[in-house]
Amino acid sequence: MKRLVIECGVAETRAALLVEDQVWKFWFGPARGEEASDSFPRTGRRFAGRVKAVDKALNAAFVDLGDGGDAFLALKKKNEEHCIDGALIEVEIKAPPRQSKGAALRFIGPLKEGGPGRLPPFEDAVVEAAQTIGDAADEIVVDEGAALRALQAAGFENAHHESHLVSLFAKHGADQEFDAAFERIVSLQDGGRLIIDEAQALTAIDVDTGGLSASSPARLREKVAFAAAGEAMRQISLRNIGGHIVIDFPDIPGDAGRKRFQEHLRKMIVRLDGAGAGSFSRSGLYSFTAPHLALSLLDRFTEEDAAAPVAGRCFTLESAAKMAVAALERRMRSAPAARFRLSAGSALEDYISEKEKWRVRLTERYGPRFDIVTEDKTGDRSFDLTEQ
């Protein structure tokens, strides 16, 4: 059973795909009505780009898409004459940016006028969510009547509308799964744990027995490895991890045990759409590739934080603002008669104040029963919600 739940928030639209009541995939996009302003470089989207520089040594052009980064276009005979400094060209995203690497592009053709930015058509956010991760869903649940009509008009006859005092993400456990998706360590249900490290070249996943002991160490390792195989694939999908992935499973002694595990692993990896065939190295590391169609959650929502002595990561100002507004929206939904105060750090409050549409939508949906204020004691990107 696959169910897609879609929330139409005042600051963003978000969706979660559940497989047998477990969250397997997330999708995030603009609030409905703001699709034209969404310049996020997803795979398949088309952009007008301005050629910033041509590198003959790399045989490539660096292109400004209007999103603040430099995208990469390989030069070929059919596009060389059009890719000169300052030229405006139409391109399609082949692969989205990853950490410090820009998006990879496919050349469409020259453009005569305009500036860098995303090109139409602009699909309704709920329709794009359904098309991107919900095509195989048995059921689509959305929390807004107008969004339901948009889905039905697009041919999604399995969609229906649900409205609750709690949000759809909270009801189906997606909020909890989203928060946990930024944790490095994932506990396995029957013991042991996964340790997930995303790096620029690859993602490494270590399967740790976590100090477990048993009368049969071989059977214990096999049990942990079986559990880790399924959960590792879910975490890769959930976190939107793509590219080269290496997993260090516990060593399973005996040909029969290894054969059982390898057959189980083959069944688990087919759950990742487009994943390449995996193989074990001589040292026992399992390696495979997964399609890189969008930024991982870590890349999408966080940025480097210059913490000493080792650099860490923190939520971006945009993602922190959307989380704060979503939290306020959840509280006002669950308590229709209460008034709330959102106390935010100065940078966060400034960002939210600039988004006048968010305040207007909050008032239209829930009434003028909220205040958003600056709290000096709160960190720049932190917030606190209190009932007044």
N, C-alpha and C positions, 0 to 999 in steps of 0.2 A: 504494500500500500504506500503510494507516494502522495503527499499532500503539500501544496504550496500555500503558504500564508503570506499575505501582503498587507502591510500597514501604510496608510497614507498620512504621514505626519505633516505638520505645518512647516518643518524645515527640510525634510527629506522623505523619500519613499524607500522603504526597505522590505525585503522579502527573504523568506527562509524556506528551503525545501526539506521536508521531513520524510525519511524512509523508515517505515515501521515505527513511527513516533520518535525517531532519533534525527536530530538536525544534521544534515549532510552538506548543505550549501547555503551561502548567503549571497544576496544581491543588494546593492545600495545605489540609489540614484536621486535625482532632484525631486523636490516637491512637485506634485502635479500642477501644471501650468507654467513651470519654469524650465521646461525641457530645452528650450532654445539657448539658455544660458549655461547648459551643462557641457563644458568643453573637455570632459574627462576622456583621455585617449584610449577608448576600448577597442579591441580588435574588431575590424570591419567598418568602423566609422570613417567617414571621409572629411578631410580638412583642406582648407586653403592654407598653403604654407609659403613662407618667404625664405628663399635660399640665402643663408647667412654667409656661408663659406664653402668652397670646393677644395677638397684635399686630394690632389692627384696621386700622392703616395698611397693613400687608402683607397683610391678610386671611388670616392664617396662624397656626398654633399651633406652638410649639416643644415637642417631646416627648422625655422621658427614656426610653430603651430599656434602661437598666441597664448600658450599655457605656461610660459616662463621657462621652458626647457628646450633643449636642442634635440631634435629627432634625427635619425640616421637613414639616409637613402643611398643605396648602392647604385653606382653609375653603370649604365648599360648603353649600348648603341642607340636604342630607341629614345633615351631620355637625356643623353649627354648635351645635345644642342640646346635644350630648354633649361638645363640646370647651370645657370651662370649666376654670379653674385647679384643679389637683389631681385631675381626673377620670382614671379608669383606662379605657383604650380598647384594642381590638385593632386592630392595623395590619399592613400588609404592606409590605415593602421594594420600592419602585418603582425606586430607583437607590441604590447604596451611597454612603457618604461619599467625598469627594475632597479631599485636602489639608485645608484648614480648613473646608470645607463639610460639613455634616452630611448624613445619608441623607435621601432624599425618600420620603415615605410615601403609602400609600393606606389610607383608612379602611375598616375592616371592620364594627365595631360596638362598643357599650359593654361593659364588663366590670364585674362586681359585686364581685369580690374578687381578692386576690393582689397581686403587686408587679411592677415592671418586669422584663422578661427574655424570652428566647426561648420560644416556645410549641411543643409537640409538633405533628406527629410528628418524631422524630429518626432519620434514616436512617443505616444503617451507613456509616461513612466511605468504605469502598471502593466501595459501591454509589453513593453520592452522587458520588464522583469519576467513575465510569463514566457516570452519567447526565448529568453536567455537561459533560465534554469528550470522552467516549468513545463516545457513541451511534453514531457513524459509523465506529468502528474495525473493521477486519477481524479484529484479534486483540487480546486483553487478556492481559497477563502480570502475575501477582501473585506475591509472594515468601512467602506464608503460606497453608498449607493451609486453615485455618478461613476466611480471607478468600475463598479460591476457592469454598468451599461457599456463602458468603453471596452471591457474585456469581451463581452458578448458580441459587440459589433465587430470585434477582431476575430470572431470565430471560436472563442473559448466557451463552449456551451457547458463545460463542467464547472464553471465558476458560480459561486453564490456569496451572498452578503451575510456577515455576522457582526453584531455589535454587542459588546460586553462592557461592564464596568472596568474590567482589567483589559489591557491591550492584548492583541493576538500574540505578540512575541512573548509576553509574560505567561499567557495561558498555555502556550505550547513549549515553554522552556527555552525559547530562542535567546532571550535576554541573558540568561545564565550561561548558555553555550558561547555567546559572543564575548562575554567578559572573560571566560576561561580560555578562549582562543588566543589570548595574548600571553598566557602563562607558558613558561619554558618546559615545565614538568607536568605530565599527564598521568594520573594514577590509573592503573588497570583494575577492573572490577574484582578479579580473583587474585590480586596481589601483583607486585611488580609495577613498573612504571616506564613511560616513554620520556626521553629527554630530547627535545626538538631544538635544533639550532639552524636558523636560516642564515646563509652566507651568500656572498655575491656569486660565487662559482657554482655552489650546490647547496642542498639542504641535507644535513646529517641527522639521523634519528638513531639514538642509542636505546636499546631495550635492556633495562636493568631489573634484575630479580629483586632488588630492593631489600636485600638481607634476608629473604625468605629461606626457610629450611624445611626439609622433609626427609622421610625415611628413604625415599628414592629420589636423589638429586636429578637423575636423568628424566624421570617422569615430571618433576617440577619444571625443569627447563623446557620440556615439550609443552606443558600446559601454559606457561607464560608466553612462549613463542606463538602458540595458536591464538591466544587472546590479543597479543600485540599486533599480529598481522591484520586483523580486522580493524582494530582501533587506529593503527597507523594510517590505513587507507582513508578512514573517516576523517582523521585530523588533517590529512593532506588536502582532501576535498573541502573540508570546513574552512581551513585557513587559506584556501585558494593558492596553494603552493604549486608552482610549476618548475620546469627545467629538470636538471639532474638531481636525483634523490638517491641517497645511500642509507641503508638500514643495517645496523649491526644486531642481528638476532642472536639469542643464546645458542650455543653449539648443541646440537641434538645427536647423541651417539647412536650408532647402529644404522644400517642401511634401511631397515623397515621404518624406523622413526623418521629419518630424513625424507624418505619417499612420501610418507603421510603428510609431513609438513609442507613439502614442495607442492603437492597437489592442493592442499588447503590454500597456500599462498597464491596459486594460479587463480583459484576461485575468487579470492579477495581482490586481486588487482584488476579484474575485469569490471569492478564497480567504479573504477576511475575512467571516465570517458576519455578515450584517446591515448591512454597510457601505453608506452612501448613495452615490449617483452623484456622481462627482467632476467638477470643471471647472477650467479654467485661467483665471487672471485676466489682465488686459491686461499686467501686468508679468511674466507667465510662471509664477506660483506655482500649484501644483496643490493644490486644497483639497477635502476631503471629511469626512464624519463616520463614526465607528465606534461601535457600541453600548457603553455604559458599564455593564456588568453586575456588575463587581467592582472592587476597588481594583487599581491598577497595582502591579507588583512594587515599584516605588520607594515608593509610598505605603504599601504593606502592610508592608514589612520595614524601612524606615528612617524616621528622624525628623530634624528640623532640629538641626544642631549649631552652636552659637554660636561658630564660629571667626572670628577677625578677619583681615582687614577685611571679608571677605564670608562670609556664613553658608553652611555646607556641610551635609552630611547624614552621619549615622552609623547603623549598625544599631541597632534597638531592643534593649532588654535581653532581651525574650522571644525575638526571632529569633536573637540571638547565643547564647542558652542552648540553643536547639534545634539550632543549627548545631554547637555544641560536643559535645552528646550524640550527634548523628548522626555526627560525625567519630570519636568514641570507638567507637560501634557498628560503623562500617566497619572500623576497625583490628582489633577483636576478632573480627569475622567472618572477616577475611582471614588472621588468625594465631590459630587455635583453641587453641594451647598457650601463648601469650604472656600476660604480665601488663602492664597499661598504667597510666600515671599521667597524669591530666588536671589540669594546673596552670592555674587560672583566676584572673582578677582578682577582687577582693573582692566587688564588686557581682554579678558573674556567678556566683561560687561560692555566694553567699547565695541567689540566685534558684534555682539548681539544687538546693540543699539543701532548699528548701521543697517541691520536687516529689518527695516520697518515692516516689510510684508509678513515676517514671522509674528510680530506683535498683532498686526491686523487680523491674521488668521486665528491666532489664539483667542482674541476677543470675539470674533465671529462664532467660533465653535463653542467656547466655554464661558463667555461673558467677561466683563472687566474685573475679574476677581483675582488678580495677581499683580505683584510688584517685582520689578527687576532692579536691584540696587548693587552698588559697589561695596564690597566688604574688604577693608584694608588688611584684615588679619588673614584673609584667604589668599592662597597662592594665586599667581597670575592666571592660571588655567584651571583653578579649582572652583567648586561651587557648593552651596549648601541650600537645602530646601526646608522651610519651616511653615507650619500651618499657623495662620494668624487668628 
